[in-house]
Amino acid sequence: MVSKREHEGKKVFVCDICGFGYSDRSKAQSCEDYCAKYKSCSIEITKDAVYIPETRPIQ
């Protein structure tokens, strides 16, 4: 499930698996679906991230 957080005064939707944040929920959900299926991040999806987390392993 995608989380909604605030980062630098803006609403960000965050993939609960990898932690990348997006300005729209659908992109965050696509990221989370991809991460869950492939246990990896998609460069095509993460290029649109507005928030990049510190390094952490995918669970």
N, C-alpha and C positions, 0 to 999 in steps of 0.2 A: 504494500500500500504506500503510495506516495505521500510524503509529509509536506506540509506548508509551513514555511519559516520566514523570518524576516532577516535580511542581510543588507547592511548599509542602507537601511530605511526603505527597502523595496521588498515586496513579497516574492518569494522564491519557492518553487516546487522542487523537492529533493527526492532523488531516487534513494530508497531506504537500503539498497544493497551496496552501491558504490559511493554514494554521497554527492554525486554531481548535482548541481542545481540548475533549474531552467525557469524561464519567465512564464512558460505556460504548462499547465498540468499534462496535456497530451504528450508533449515531448518527454517529460519526466516519466510518464507511464511507459512510453516506448523504450526508454532507457532501462527501466526496471524489468520489463518483460524480456529484453535482450539479455541483460545480466543474469536473470534467473535461468534462462534457457541455455546460454552458452558459457556461463561462469567466467565472463569476460566483458569488457566494454567495447562498444562499437565506435570507431573513430568518426563515422558518418553522423552518429547521434551526438556524441560528446563535443563535436566542433561547435555546437549551438549552446553549450553550457555557459551560464552567466556566473556560476560559482563553481570553483574547482577545489575540492577538499584536499587536506593533507593526505599523504599516502597512507592507505589502509587496505588490508586484504579483503577480497570479496568473500562473503560468508556463504 
